[in-house]
Amino acid sequence: MHQPAIISCALHDYIEIACLYGYQIKLLLKDGQTVAGKAINILSTPEKREYLLLACEQQIKIELIEIKELQVLTPQAKFQSVSFT
């Protein structure tokens, strides 16, 4: 059976902090796209895939393993950016 790819616990913590404080964030994805919005929550599927729920014009789900870099746009945040590579 194929094991789903996961991110490290340390990187997971940054996403949890962004959701906890409702930070406005910008994500650079591995395919070169950028998306921005408010970090809402982390969702898990029965297949053990994890997604970041992001509120922009509408709510979107970004699979955590697709994130290359997370940048916080909220002033005085606990961190500014983190690289997932």
ZIZIJO-V176728 format. One record per helix or strand. SS is the DSSP state (a for helix, b for strand). FROM is the first residue (numbers start at 1). TO is the last residue. If there is no record, write none. Layout:
ss:SS from:FROM to:TO
ss:SS from:FROM to:TO
This chain:
ss:a from:9 to:21
ss:b from:24 to:29
ss:b from:34 to:44
ss:b from:50 to:55
ss:b from:59 to:63
ss:a from:64 to:66
ss:b from:67 to:72
ss:b from:81 to:83
